[in-house]
Amino acid sequence: QVQVVESGGGLVQPGGSLRLSCAASGIMLIKYMGWYRQAPGKQRELVAGISSGGTTNYADSVKGRFAISRDNAKNTVYLQMNSLKPEDTAIYYCGVASLAGTGYWGQGTQVTVSS
């Protein structure tokens, strides 16, 4: 049974930090893991991603503030978010792609940046 489970969202003040975690199970040979977000009225967008080899990519809006990392042994990906801004408020989703090309989504975790 495939499961993709995010955790770590919440309410934080501007300038604060949060760390998101995503654990995937039941998926053989994971190629890519990424964090995406969707704000109200907007399309889902890629925030950061990491390949099985450790290559990372980031949206321009989060470069220098967010850092993605991965534990291949645990099939877990993390997103450290620093210097958070109100415009970072969104539902954050974990996306996982297998080597066979199948994609899976988590249920999402809410991140709210507000004073």
C-alpha positions in Angstrom: 0.0 0.0 0.0 1.4 3.4 -1.1 1.5 6.1 1.5 2.9 9.6 1.3 2.5 11.5 4.6 3.5 15.1 5.3 3.9 16.6 8.7 5.3 19.8 10.3 3.0 22.5 9.0 1.5 25.2 11.3 1.2 28.9 12.1 4.3 30.9 12.3 5.1 34.6 12.5 6.9 36.4 9.6 10.6 35.8 9.8 10.1 32.5 11.6 11.0 29.0 10.6 9.3 25.6 10.0 10.5 22.2 9.0 8.3 19.9 6.9 8.8 16.2 6.7 7.4 13.7 4.1 7.7 10.0 4.5 6.9 7.7 1.6 6.2 4.0 1.9 5.2 1.2 -0.5 7.0 2.8 -3.5 9.8 1.0 -5.1 12.8 2.9 -6.4 11.9 6.5 -5.8 13.5 8.8 -8.4 12.4 12.2 -7.3 10.8 13.8 -4.2 9.6 17.4 -4.2 7.6 19.9 -2.3 4.8 21.8 -4.0 2.4 24.5 -2.7 -0.9 25.8 -3.6 -2.3 29.1 -2.3 -6.0 30.0 -2.5 -6.9 30.9 -6.0 -3.5 29.9 -7.4 -2.1 27.0 -9.2 0.0 24.4 -7.5 3.7 25.3 -8.0 7.0 23.5 -7.4 8.8 24.8 -4.3 11.8 22.5 -4.2 12.8 19.1 -5.4 15.6 16.6 -5.0 16.6 13.6 -7.0 17.8 10.3 -5.7 21.4 11.4 -6.5 21.0 14.6 -4.4 20.5 17.1 -7.2 18.3 19.9 -6.0 16.2 22.6 -7.6 14.3 25.5 -6.1 11.7 28.1 -7.1 13.3 31.5 -7.4 11.0 32.8 -4.7 12.5 30.5 -2.0 16.1 30.4 -3.0 18.4 31.3 0.0 15.5 30.8 2.4 14.4 27.1 2.0 16.5 24.0 1.9 15.5 20.5 0.8 17.1 17.4 2.0 16.5 13.7 1.7 17.1 10.4 3.6 17.1 7.7 0.9 17.3 4.9 3.5 14.0 6.2 5.1 12.4 7.4 1.9 11.9 10.7 3.6 12.3 14.3 2.4 12.5 17.4 4.5 12.0 21.1 3.8 13.6 23.6 6.1 11.9 26.9 5.7 13.5 30.0 7.1 12.7 33.7 6.9 9.1 32.9 6.2 6.9 35.5 4.6 3.2 35.9 4.4 3.3 35.0 0.8 4.6 31.6 1.7 1.2 30.8 3.1 -0.2 27.8 1.3 -1.0 24.1 1.5 2.3 22.3 1.0 2.2 19.0 -0.8 4.8 16.3 -1.1 5.1 14.7 -4.5 7.0 11.5 -5.2 8.0 10.0 -8.6 9.1 6.4 -9.0 11.7 5.3 -11.4 8.9 3.8 -13.4 7.4 7.2 -13.9 4.4 6.9 -11.5 3.6 9.9 -9.4 2.1 10.1 -5.9 0.8 12.9 -3.8 0.5 13.4 -0.1 -2.6 14.9 1.5 -1.0 18.3 2.2 -0.1 20.3 5.2 -1.1 23.9 5.9 1.5 26.5 6.4 0.3 29.9 7.6 2.6 32.9 8.0 0.9 35.6 9.9 1.4 38.0 12.8 
